[in-house]
Every structure is written in structure tokens, then in C-alpha cells.
Amino acid sequence: MITVQEPAPRAALRALKQPVFDTMECPGAGAPVANLTFFQAPLGQNLNVTGVAKTAAETNLNQAGQLGVPQEFDLFGFNITWENDDYWFEDTGAVGSLPNFILDSVEIYEASVFQFFFGQQRAWLQIPLVKVPHGPFCVTGPGDVAIDTEKYYNIHCGESTKDEFLKFLANDAPISIHSAENFSARIDWPLAAMGLTANGVNSKIKVYLVGVLYAAL
Amino acid sequence: MSNITVSRPAGAALLRKLTQPLFDTNILQNGAAPVPLQFFQIPFGGAMPVTAVAKTLCDTNMTQAAQLGMPQMFDLEGFQFEYFIHANADLANIATDIFFLYEQSVFTFFFGQARPWLEVPLSQIPTGTALTGTNSDGDITANTEATWLHNGHASVKSLYRFTVGKKAIRVQSAESFYAQITWPNGVGAFTWGVANSRVRTYMVGSLYAAL
């Protein structure tokens, strides 16, 4: 008796210009970490410092480390943002908060490396974090002084435009991530563990996989 | 009867092309007159100049000195150079140091038999993506200045293109290469703020890595 396996019916997918993104929180100096790993805790799981459940503001990943059937993704590149305080700017106002923000900026960007893992946990990209741009930025332009004792200070990495992302193409073509393929991203601080000042605690780092998501109709 | 041995070529590795730069870090020594800075000569795990701390992945992704090693290859498209000045430093001194760093320095890229393939003032090598934003003068009360300066547009597209006719330069596995920054006319001692500042050179292009 011969049994012939029938392939599962294929889902009809719609191509959407939709990044896959995930968020991790920055710890304080009292509990520094050597790295932060992204795309491992999906929607509904707890953020790493505050323990609050992730919402759609933090991630759009529904499974840990993979897209899940039937979704697929064409990866064009990466954006990474660091949101200190309310956004990417420090506005706590007290004299002395700005030095802390600057110290936190150094802590995040000076000696850190971004890695993207794919398949059998093989690193497909290793690059200093400062070379991965924010992309579009919520606030840009002049206007730094609010009142005498307060200074607004905001930074972003790279020019504030949709065109800015770290391209990760192979032979000028995007890299396809299939439904059940494992992937993750990680930021390492190899020289010293990362822990921010009181102003920076709970600030958030977001990693965006820029590309096209194929989602079920 | 002759005894002839015919060698067989080694099997070729399967390689995957990745958009991945090669990068290496060096240190500008605080309070010292500049010495030639070399890049891509000391691989991962080797001692960083000045600090003597072992290089980690945030310093370099070179695994061999001045060559890729088998079976890797690289398609070189251009260069970027960045410096990372520690914060909370004195802005006046930083302005002086920026002048020292860029005013009379030469970037040279050597390839093969230590032949220079590129000699250009360092100021022509852009930083590429870098920290930027509003308010660079910081908080005068706390005597703190923000010092996120960069060379050229802070863009992924900003690099010194080293392609000829849009064709990248192929670096083979065992070919020697390195980069160097020199100050042929001499220059004063750097005064960088609180610590030694890190400088990185990037070879922008595509790495062919083993599967």
C-alpha cells in the first residue's frame, strides 16, 4: 500500500510594506547587561525591565524568533531607534540631566555592535551600532532652549528620512525569511555591560526589519 | 619510468554574499603627538594600541592580520572614517583637536605589495551614519557640551566611493591590505577630553562568507 502525501494547501498572501519590529528596555547602572536580544519575546510577553506586557507599540511579532505560518518577509535592511525619556530627546529639565543624557548616549553607541542571526544562529551581519540609522525621526530642526533652566537635547543616528536604513541586500535583492525560519537580532556591549543613568532607565531600543511582509488575506 | 604527481586543486567553498563592511578601530592617544594610525593590521583578540585591551567585536571584525583569510572574499565599494569623542569634554579643546585630526592628515589605503591604491586628505573620507540632532552646545550651567560632530552628511549613502565604472574592487582571501592615517607635516598633541578617543575605518562593500 503506497501512501502519497499531499502538500498542504497554500495560503493566499498579500504583500504589505510593513516592517517587523521589536522593543527592549535599557536597564539602570545597578543591573547592567552585556547584550539585548530582540525578536524572542513576542506580543503579550513581558518587557525585560519593567515587566509590563508588550503591546502593539512594542512589537508586531506573534511568535518567538519566527514569523509563523503562513507569513513570509522580504528583508531589505535595518533601522534601530533609541528612545530616551519620552522620545529621542531629553526634556526632564533639571540642570544636570543633560550630562546624564550625554553619558547615556555614549554608553549606548560608543562600543556596541549589532548582530543579525538567521537560520542556525549564524551571524549574517556584524556592524557597530552607530552605523545603523534611526530612519525617520519625530523631531528635527532648531529650537533648543525652552526656559532658562531647561534645555532640550535630542539626538538621532543618521539623517532623518525614510530613505535612511542600513541596506542588507544580496546581489541587490532582498533576503527572504520564510515562515518557520529562525531569526533574531542582538546588540552587544563587549567592553563593558550597559546600564544607564537614572534618567535613562527604561528607555527603549527598537529594532526594525525593513521590508515587505506577506500576510494572509 | 617517470614518477609524475599531479596536484589536485582544493575544493572550492560555497560562499554567501552579505552586505557587510569590514571595520577596525584605533585610539587617538590623549595628550600625545599623533603617530601613524594603522587599521586592519591587528585582528579580533589582538591588543588595541594605547590601551592594550584585547579587541572585541565592537572594535573589529577582522579575524586575521591584514587579510581576509580563506575562503572569504570582499567586494570593496568605498571607505568611511568616524571618530567618537567622549562626552563632557571641553568644547574649545575639541575644536582644536578636530583641526589637528583633519587639517593636515592623509588617508592611505594599501593593497597587495604595500602599494598605496588611495592617498587622499582624511577630510575627504566621510563619516556616514552618525549621531546628529538639535542642540550641540548643551548645558552651560553644568559646563557640559555635546560633541556629536561628524564629517559630511550623516547618511548611509555618504562614503568615499572607490569603485571604477560602478565596479567594486575584489579583495581575494590571501591578498594583503591595510589603511593608514598619517600627519606628514607633524601636528600638536591631541587634548581629547576625559579619555582616549576611538576612531574607526570602514571598508564598505560585500563580504563573501562561508555558508
Contacts between the chains, C-beta under 8 A, distances in Angstrom:
chain1	res1	chain2	res2	distance
A	88	B	133	7.5
A	89	B	133	7.7
A	89	B	134	7.9
A	95	B	139	6.3
A	95	B	141	4.9
A	95	B	142	5.7
A	96	B	139	7.8
A	96	B	142	5.6
A	98	B	138	5.8
A	98	B	139	4.2
A	98	B	142	6.4
A	98	B	144	5.9
A	98	B	146	7.8
A	99	B	87	7.6
A	99	B	88	6.0
A	99	B	139	7.0
A	99	B	142	5.4
A	99	B	144	4.5
A	102	B	87	4.0
A	102	B	88	6.4
A	102	B	138	7.2
A	102	B	144	6.5
A	102	B	146	5.6
A	103	B	87	6.2
A	103	B	88	7.3
A	105	B	87	7.0
A	105	B	131	6.7
A	105	B	148	7.8
A	106	B	84	8.0
A	106	B	86	6.5
A	106	B	87	5.1
A	109	B	84	7.6
A	109	B	131	6.3
A	110	B	84	5.2
A	110	B	86	7.8
A	110	B	198	6.8
A	111	B	56	8.0
A	111	B	58	4.7
A	111	B	59	7.8
A	111	B	198	7.4
A	112	B	58	5.9
A	113	B	56	7.9
A	113	B	57	4.8
A	113	B	58	4.3
A	115	B	57	7.9
A	124	B	18	5.9
A	124	B	20	7.9
A	125	B	18	6.7
A	125	B	19	7.6
A	125	B	20	5.7
A	126	B	20	6.9
A	126	B	57	6.1
A	126	B	61	5.2
A	127	B	20	7.1
A	127	B	21	6.4
A	127	B	23	7.3
A	128	B	23	6.5
A	128	B	58	6.2
A	128	B	200	6.8
A	130	B	82	7.2
A	130	B	84	7.5
A	130	B	129	6.8
A	130	B	130	6.5
A	130	B	131	6.7
A	131	B	21	7.5
A	131	B	128	6.7
A	131	B	129	5.1
A	131	B	156	7.9
A	131	B	202	7.4
A	132	B	129	7.1
A	133	B	129	4.8
A	133	B	154	7.9
A	133	B	155	7.8
A	133	B	156	6.0
A	139	B	134	7.5
A	140	B	133	7.6
A	140	B	134	7.1
A	141	B	134	6.7
A	142	B	134	6.1
A	143	B	134	6.7
A	144	B	134	5.5
A	144	B	135	3.6
A	144	B	137	7.6
A	149	B	141	7.8
A	151	B	135	6.5
A	151	B	138	7.0
A	151	B	139	5.3
A	152	B	134	7.1
A	152	B	135	6.3
A	153	B	133	7.5
A	153	B	134	7.3
A	153	B	135	4.7
A	153	B	138	6.8
A	153	B	146	6.4
A	154	B	133	4.7
A	154	B	134	5.5
A	154	B	135	7.2
A	155	B	131	5.1
A	155	B	132	6.9
A	155	B	133	3.9
A	155	B	146	7.9
A	155	B	148	6.4
A	156	B	131	7.5
A	156	B	132	6.3
A	156	B	133	5.3
A	157	B	129	6.2
A	157	B	130	7.1
A	157	B	131	5.6
A	157	B	132	7.6
A	157	B	154	7.7
A	158	B	129	4.1
A	158	B	130	7.0
A	158	B	132	7.2
A	158	B	154	5.1
A	158	B	155	6.2
A	158	B	156	6.6
A	159	B	132	7.4
A	159	B	153	6.2
A	159	B	154	5.5
A	159	B	155	4.8
A	163	B	157	7.9
A	164	B	129	7.4
A	164	B	155	6.2
A	164	B	156	5.8
A	165	B	156	7.1
A	166	B	129	7.6
A	166	B	156	6.1
A	167	B	19	6.0
A	167	B	156	6.9
A	168	B	18	7.9
A	168	B	19	5.0
A	169	B	19	5.7
A	170	B	16	7.4
A	170	B	17	5.3
A	170	B	18	6.8
A	170	B	19	7.1
A	171	B	17	6.0
A	188	B	57	6.6
A	188	B	58	7.1
A	189	B	58	7.4
A	190	B	56	3.5
A	190	B	57	5.6
A	190	B	58	5.1
A	191	B	53	7.3
A	191	B	56	6.1
A	191	B	58	6.5
